[in-house]
Amino acid sequence: MLAASCAYAQNSYAPQNGTWVVSSELDGKPGRGLALDVQFGSMVLQLYGYNADGSPTFYMASGNFQMAVGTPFVAPLKRYAGGRYFGSDARDAQELDTAGDVTVIFDSATTATLTLPGEQPVRIERLYYDNPLIQPGQRATFLLGHSWQPDASALAASLEMTGDGSVSFQYPRYDPDANKFLTIQWPCKAEQARQALVCERLRDDGEVLDRVVLKRYLNELIGVLETNDVRGSNRGAEAFKGPLLTVHDSSNTLKALPLDTATPPAGAAGAVVPDSGTWVVTEESTGQPGRGLSIDPQGGQVLVQVFNYGSDGQPTFHMGTGPYQQGAATVALKQYRGGRSLGGAAASGTEMGEPQAMGLQFDTATSGWVQFPGEAAKRIHRFQFGVNHWFVETSRQPLMYLEGEWSAVSADPNMALRVKLSPVNWQPGVNPPTSYENWPEIGSSEKVKCWYEQTADGNVRCKVTDKRLGSYPELEYRFALSYRGRSLATVYRLLGDQSVLLLGQVPLIRTSNFYTAFDEGIGLPRTR
């Protein structure tokens, strides 16, 4: 009999940025929810809900946050008034009132307990609205590593669904008898109660030889593998996790992110995907309260909450979803009324007024444009607010996210790259790193150095020299660093006369556990 693997070391984690909902209030009708954004040791929480008279409103809380299981985030829940409404002139908001303290206690990256002023504690969870584990005719490739070994080399695994709905999972495991890794295949079936895939291999007598339980969280996969040895004695369980690399269809055509945009396949989605979290209008970033957006892309859709103000100056919110293609979306913004107020009885909202169209366009994971109803297009950028123990100035904070292992995914081996970066000249609490560099592997002279510098292609430059002594011995990758660890890098060849030659663009993916939503503490799928 396989042992239950319900307990893993869950000491630290990074909650997933994006939309969260109250689990008991999920009834398929409009209601209230939260937009959470965690950066380093800080969190911003925006609650969209309703006043006692049924009108829509929003609250915001922010403060320091220790990413440890069971450690509460506590902050005053404030409201603001007098800011911009759609089509208005420039104006800053002012603090209106404070409802009391809000408390959030996370037990994983996707689940927590929320206590709002005047209410009993309730369970909340990350909202997934376009998150299929796999679809018919697709093969998804993931790079998986053991959850307790963030520095260990990850291994490629695949999940495939045939046209008739049959699903199989392939994952290499070390065979001590053969002294090598062997790729093992498990047939799978969906288990709706856990929203997971259960994959089992059986012995000739029908007993379970081993079992894999899989869950997908947007562009990442987690799993638990339970095994017995051939003599039937229990060998326990192991957990693994890692990012999505590619999705192919049955004809082996690349169909989904990430893409090598130097030669994009016909009909495939664009490679620029905005960071989930809080965004602000660049020209309105005055240091004073104002309006903002929470952007949450999933699959081929994007969910947006706009936190702004009515013409009467009162705080309100608009929300909508729309298809996301080629880095752009048109979202039908709606308003609701009649939902649950703070301390009020359970209630669902109803739509009010006519939807209004809002346009979005992104050039990097952290910058783009928005066109609010009745306004001209404006630049927007990912809001950076995190304060960390390295005492790094705000403009250089994104650099801290470079630590770890990265992969540049490309069909061109000259542009493909896999590198592990470590800080250079770093004195915690005294001096931030001046750069991040790798140690070349044995038998390779490849050297990578990354540093923060604003260019037209982003805020990070990585110079690669002696790249496998191949046809492109010197390259430079320029990209906008994403909090979620997925960016689109523009690749240049460095020429002898100090000029550069554009080669194309490749997706750059963090494949280690540093500063991702899949650090320790992710809610692993429980087995029997």
Secondary structure, 3 states (H helix, E strand, C coil): CCCCCCCCCCCECCCCCEEEEEHHHCCCCCCCEEEEEEECCEEEEEEEEECCCCCEEEEEEEEECCCECCCCEEEEEEEEECCCCCCCCCCCCEEEEEEEEEEEEECCCCEEEEECCCCCCEEEEECCCCCCCCCCCEEEEEEEEECCCCCCCCEEEEEEECCCCCEEEEEEEEECCCCEEEEEEEEEEEEHHHCEEEEEEECCCCCEEEEEEEEEECCEEEEEEEEECCCCCEEEEEEEEEEEEEEECCCCCEEECCCCCCCCCCCCCCCCCCCCEEEEEHHHCCCCCCCEEEEEEECCEEEEEEEEECCCCCEEEEEEEEEEECCEEEEEEEEEECCCECCCCCCCCEEEEEEEEEEEEEEECCEEEEECCCCCCEEEEECCCCCCCCCCCHHHHHHHHHCEEEEECCCCCCCCEEEEEEEECCECCCECCCEEECCCCCCCCCEEEEEEEEECCEEEEEEEECCCCCCCCEEEEEECCCCCCEEEEEEEEECCCCCEEEEEEEEEEECCCCCCCCCCCCCCCCCC
